């Protein structure tokens, strides 16, 4: 009797152990990267997202956040997500993998936040185009993350900031993306492609006089100490994307996968509610830090948009495929 009881106890313990090991094996911890420091808006919103995922999956899926490009710059991270070395990210699109991804950086696609949501929000032409382009890299786009309209940050006074036809004689750092270089030139600046890691020092030491390619939030995060003037000329609409390796997503069980997708949808919806106000808050933060904010009139913004569309759009379309790119733009127009 005692022997039989002992055997039953041992068997039960072993069975419980097998169940425990199985539960551990099924649990997943997803690494997610983003480009801003800890405590910034995107970092805090991702903490909320991670909490929502863990709750909705009853702990089956945990999300571990790596801030400030700790897993590599966004170009490297996108490549690593494509091969499954990193699970997820919220970051800008890296055009090195696909020239067509320049569609997300097309200058003056939208004039205001309402138009931006039509193009970049769920179901929008750019939203759907980016989703398809990511899919070709074995990456699933879960959400768009609207950030700001772009502007020009200078370590000096502006020169005719509202007149795109004036050659300003001001050299600015631009990202190594053709659309930003062409937009800078069209607005009358002298573009100088410099890696982001060297950009602050370049402005600080006078190699360049400022920066194009970001907006108030980005300039406050990385350039506030060298920004004396900020011109919100709406160069482009900045949207980042929440992406995940497609195989990693498929490997989750159906309930956990559905919970993750729903958390991403909620994450996206909240961002659209907050993004415009956040842009204004960061312009004020730049002002509080000592920068002069040069507000342009609707007429000045329209003049900049008209010139850039005429001069820059045809060149970018040639670069990404005129028929494909024009098709996306036509969907926005319609």
Wavefront OBJ file of the C-alpha trace (Angstrom):
o trace
v 0.000 0.000 0.000
v 2.735 2.401 0.987
v 4.725 1.469 -2.127
v 1.725 2.042 -4.392
v 1.076 5.407 -2.728
v 4.717 6.385 -3.174
v 4.617 5.421 -6.849
v 1.439 7.461 -7.391
v 3.009 10.463 -5.633
v 6.180 10.264 -7.722
v 4.161 9.855 -10.932
v 2.002 12.865 -10.081
v 5.073 14.947 -9.327
v 6.699 13.930 -12.604
v 3.522 14.734 -14.525
v 3.290 18.143 -12.852
v 6.927 18.746 -13.724
v 6.298 17.907 -17.360
v 3.383 20.343 -17.418
v 5.534 23.013 -15.812
v 8.347 22.549 -18.339
v 5.778 22.619 -21.158
v 4.306 25.889 -19.873
v 7.764 27.450 -19.666
v 8.570 26.254 -23.172
v 5.421 27.842 -24.559
v 6.014 31.224 -22.918
v 7.658 33.811 -25.168
v 9.719 36.908 -24.445
v 9.837 39.255 -27.421
v 12.645 41.785 -27.750
v 11.431 45.145 -29.061
v 13.754 47.969 -30.112
v 13.177 51.696 -30.437
v 15.416 54.698 -31.118
v 14.618 57.113 -28.282
v 16.036 57.208 -24.719
v 14.240 55.710 -21.749
v 11.447 57.872 -20.357
v 10.511 59.434 -23.718
v 6.982 59.243 -25.114
v 7.535 56.164 -27.273
v 9.349 54.392 -24.433
v 6.495 55.043 -22.005
v 3.863 54.020 -24.552
v 5.744 50.801 -25.252
v 5.812 50.035 -21.527
v 2.029 50.372 -21.546
v 1.855 48.156 -24.639
v 4.073 45.518 -22.998
v 1.864 45.504 -19.912
v -1.246 45.099 -22.033
v 0.277 42.171 -23.946
v 1.343 40.375 -20.781
v -2.093 40.845 -19.209
v -4.017 39.804 -22.302
v -1.907 36.660 -22.778
v -1.950 35.824 -19.050
v 1.834 35.983 -18.997
v 2.367 33.749 -22.034
v 3.957 36.620 -23.951
v 6.252 39.184 -22.394
v 7.753 42.147 -24.249
v 11.250 43.306 -23.282
v 12.032 46.873 -24.347
v 15.446 47.953 -25.639
v 15.589 51.761 -25.792
v 18.053 54.155 -27.458
v 19.010 51.801 -30.306
v 20.588 49.370 -27.841
v 20.197 46.562 -30.400
v 21.680 48.632 -33.243
v 20.620 51.567 -35.386
v 17.250 51.301 -37.081
v 18.718 50.113 -40.395
v 20.558 47.267 -38.679
v 17.548 46.394 -36.542
v 15.274 46.150 -39.586
v 17.742 43.739 -41.192
v 17.881 41.695 -37.976
v 14.100 41.551 -37.704
v 13.973 40.284 -41.283
v 16.118 37.262 -40.355
v 14.581 36.792 -36.894
v 17.567 37.915 -34.821
v 15.428 40.679 -33.276
v 11.713 40.133 -32.733
v 10.109 43.573 -32.937
v 10.695 47.316 -33.252
v 8.979 50.678 -33.378
v 11.162 52.827 -35.614
v 11.511 54.628 -38.950
v 11.597 52.581 -42.132
v 15.076 51.802 -43.444
v 15.195 52.532 -47.169
v 18.460 50.643 -47.697
v 16.469 47.416 -47.852
v 14.009 48.810 -50.390
v 14.106 52.100 -52.281
v 10.339 51.980 -52.511
v 10.170 52.574 -48.766
v 10.986 56.197 -49.589
v 7.239 56.504 -50.171
v 6.831 57.026 -46.419
v 9.203 60.030 -46.555
v 7.614 61.689 -49.582
v 7.713 65.456 -48.875
v 4.500 67.425 -48.594
v 2.163 64.465 -49.068
v -0.068 65.885 -46.321
v -0.728 69.484 -45.305
v -2.258 68.779 -41.899
v -2.985 66.013 -39.399
v -6.339 65.127 -40.955
v -4.718 64.546 -44.342
v -1.863 62.665 -42.692
v -4.238 60.173 -41.104
v -5.920 59.550 -44.460
v -2.567 58.579 -45.995
v -0.729 57.010 -43.053
v -3.588 55.724 -40.924
v -5.150 52.236 -41.132
v -6.307 51.550 -44.659
v -4.450 54.570 -46.051
v -2.454 54.359 -49.275
v 0.966 54.727 -47.648
v -0.053 52.479 -44.751
v -0.987 49.662 -47.119
v 2.052 50.215 -49.352
v 4.419 49.987 -46.384
v 2.666 46.862 -45.139
v 3.311 45.160 -48.487
v 6.942 46.318 -48.626
v 7.665 45.004 -45.135
v 6.034 41.682 -46.008
v 8.574 41.196 -48.809
v 11.275 41.275 -46.096
v 9.532 38.622 -43.942
v 8.359 41.383 -41.613
v 4.767 41.971 -40.524
v 3.700 45.559 -39.935
v 1.406 45.668 -36.915
v 0.817 49.424 -36.656
v 1.833 52.861 -37.836
v 3.164 55.264 -35.203
v 2.611 58.934 -36.191
v 5.238 61.257 -34.737
v 5.326 64.771 -36.257
v 5.599 67.019 -39.280
v 9.236 67.792 -40.046
v 11.084 71.074 -39.865
v 14.497 72.726 -39.901
v 16.609 73.124 -36.752
v 19.420 75.676 -36.934
v 22.303 76.683 -34.699
v 21.954 80.263 -35.997
v 19.308 82.705 -37.197
v 17.140 81.668 -40.144
v 17.447 83.315 -43.564
v 14.182 83.975 -45.426
v 12.610 80.887 -43.820
v 9.263 81.386 -45.540
v 10.632 81.844 -49.056
v 11.794 78.606 -50.705
v 13.122 80.528 -53.720
v 15.923 82.178 -51.731
v 19.333 80.494 -51.639
v 19.983 80.647 -47.921
v 23.678 79.812 -47.876
v 23.053 77.543 -44.885
v 24.520 74.051 -44.825
v 22.362 71.447 -43.082
v 22.824 67.801 -42.207
v 20.373 65.487 -43.945
v 19.884 61.716 -43.588
v 21.313 59.536 -46.331
v 17.892 59.305 -47.975
v 17.394 60.901 -51.372
v 14.050 62.537 -50.589
v 15.519 64.535 -47.690
v 18.516 65.672 -49.712
v 16.354 66.861 -52.602
v 13.853 68.577 -50.283
v 16.632 70.438 -48.493
v 18.053 71.681 -51.793
v 14.621 72.694 -53.083
v 13.961 74.796 -49.973
v 17.198 76.727 -50.564
v 19.545 74.952 -48.143
v 22.834 73.208 -48.877
v 22.381 69.554 -47.985
v 25.187 67.539 -46.435
v 24.526 63.818 -45.825
v 26.039 62.916 -42.444
v 25.392 59.794 -40.320
v 23.094 60.445 -37.380
v 25.801 59.394 -34.922
v 27.984 62.284 -36.139
v 25.261 64.881 -36.643
v 25.292 66.557 -33.218
v 29.064 67.066 -33.312
v 28.825 68.365 -36.867
v 26.387 71.080 -35.773
v 28.276 71.800 -32.560
v 31.599 72.301 -34.366
v 30.150 74.286 -37.259
v 30.664 71.684 -39.974
v 26.976 72.306 -40.701
v 24.628 75.015 -39.453
v 21.653 72.815 -38.695
v 19.609 69.733 -39.432
v 16.775 68.667 -41.736
v 15.042 65.295 -41.483
v 13.369 65.380 -38.090
v 10.736 67.373 -36.206
v 10.349 69.113 -32.867
v 10.323 65.905 -30.802
v 13.420 64.554 -32.526
v 15.299 67.838 -32.313
v 14.468 68.202 -28.646
v 15.596 64.653 -27.937
v 18.909 64.880 -29.800
v 19.747 68.475 -30.784
v 18.196 70.848 -28.246
v 21.557 72.118 -27.005
v 22.583 73.195 -30.520
v 19.199 74.487 -31.723
v 18.817 78.266 -31.682
v 16.071 78.455 -34.320
v 13.368 76.007 -35.306
v 11.333 76.424 -38.497
v 8.301 74.066 -38.675
v 8.117 74.095 -42.467
v 6.367 70.678 -42.601
v 9.017 69.064 -44.823
v 7.494 65.599 -44.455
v 5.222 63.585 -42.221
v 7.177 61.308 -39.913
v 5.596 57.946 -39.249
v 7.377 55.053 -37.570
v 6.149 51.501 -37.753
v 5.616 48.719 -35.226
v 6.983 45.632 -36.942
v 7.611 41.999 -36.026
v 9.389 39.101 -37.673
v 6.657 37.239 -39.564
v 7.779 33.787 -38.433
v 7.917 34.913 -34.801
v 4.320 36.129 -35.076
v 3.191 32.917 -36.768
v 4.836 30.788 -34.068
v 2.626 32.275 -31.340
v -0.502 30.292 -30.588
v -3.647 31.762 -32.097
v -4.962 33.352 -28.885
v -1.643 34.989 -28.035
v -1.210 36.175 -31.618
v -4.671 37.747 -31.594
v -3.945 39.431 -28.248
v -0.669 40.874 -29.553
v -2.318 42.219 -32.698
v -5.135 43.811 -30.679
v -2.627 45.440 -28.310
v -0.795 46.853 -31.349
v -4.049 48.216 -32.794
v -4.863 49.919 -29.481
v -1.288 51.274 -29.301
v -1.739 52.779 -32.771
v -5.151 54.312 -32.036
v -3.905 56.036 -28.865
v -0.934 57.493 -30.751
v -3.172 59.111 -33.352
v -5.165 60.690 -30.514
v -2.057 62.168 -28.868
v 0.397 62.889 -31.675
v -0.700 66.382 -32.746
v -0.730 67.687 -29.168
v 2.668 66.111 -28.536
v 4.103 67.969 -31.531
v 2.942 71.285 -30.063
v 4.314 70.336 -26.650
v 7.764 69.666 -28.105
v 7.827 72.906 -30.043
v 7.138 74.614 -26.709
v 9.902 72.582 -25.045
v 12.356 73.794 -27.683
v 11.208 77.357 -27.021
v 11.576 76.888 -23.265
v 15.103 75.612 -23.904
v 15.949 78.880 -25.668
v 15.116 78.254 -29.322
v 13.228 80.771 -31.436
v 10.237 79.143 -33.157
v 9.634 80.708 -36.582
v 5.978 80.114 -37.433
v 5.177 80.255 -41.147
v 1.897 81.410 -42.644
v -0.386 79.086 -44.589
v 0.680 80.911 -47.749
v 4.377 80.337 -47.012
v 3.788 76.657 -46.279
v 1.800 76.307 -49.498
v 4.607 77.951 -51.493
v 7.167 75.533 -50.044
v 4.909 72.558 -50.780
v 4.277 73.676 -54.362
v 7.973 74.111 -55.134
v 9.064 70.837 -53.560
v 6.301 68.830 -55.216
v 7.239 70.234 -58.620
v 10.996 69.763 -58.242
v 11.359 66.741 -55.971
v 8.451 64.405 -56.604
v 9.446 63.487 -60.213
v 13.003 62.605 -59.117
v 11.884 60.403 -56.235
v 9.315 58.709 -58.458
v 12.069 57.849 -60.937
v 14.052 56.359 -58.059
v 11.279 54.174 -56.632
v 9.418 53.302 -59.811
v 7.245 55.979 -61.342
v 4.212 53.814 -62.090
v 4.116 52.223 -58.636
v 4.827 55.448 -56.740
v 2.368 57.527 -58.736
v -0.272 54.893 -58.088
v 0.157 55.324 -54.342
v 0.037 59.132 -54.640
v -3.079 58.945 -56.811
v -4.844 56.879 -54.168
v -4.116 59.615 -51.620
v -5.351 62.316 -53.986
v -8.571 60.433 -54.630
l 1 2 3 4 5 6 7 8 9 10 11 12 13 14 15 16 17 18 19 20 21 22 23 24 25 26 27 28 29 30 31 32 33 34 35 36 37 38 39 40 41 42 43 44 45 46 47 48 49 50 51 52 53 54 55 56 57 58 59 60 61 62 63 64 65 66 67 68 69 70 71 72 73 74 75 76 77 78 79 80 81 82 83 84 85 86 87 88 89 90 91 92 93 94 95 96 97 98 99 100 101 102 103 104 105 106 107 108 109 110 111 112 113 114 115 116 117 118 119 120 121 122 123 124 125 126 127 128 129 130 131 132 133 134 135 136 137 138 139 140 141 142 143 144 145 146 147 148 149 150 151 152 153 154 155 156 157 158 159 160 161 162 163 164 165 166 167 168 169 170 171 172 173 174 175 176 177 178 179 180 181 182 183 184 185 186 187 188 189 190 191 192 193 194 195 196 197 198 199 200 201 202 203 204 205 206 207 208 209 210 211 212 213 214 215 216 217 218 219 220 221 222 223 224 225 226 227 228 229 230 231 232 233 234 235 236 237 238 239 240 241 242 243 244 245 246 247 248 249 250 251 252 253 254 255 256 257 258 259 260 261 262 263 264 265 266 267 268 269 270 271 272 273 274 275 276 277 278 279 280 281 282 283 284 285 286 287 288 289 290 291 292 293 294 295 296 297 298 299 300 301 302 303 304 305 306 307 308 309 310 311 312 313 314 315 316 317 318 319 320 321 322 323 324 325 326 327 328 329 330 331 332 333 334
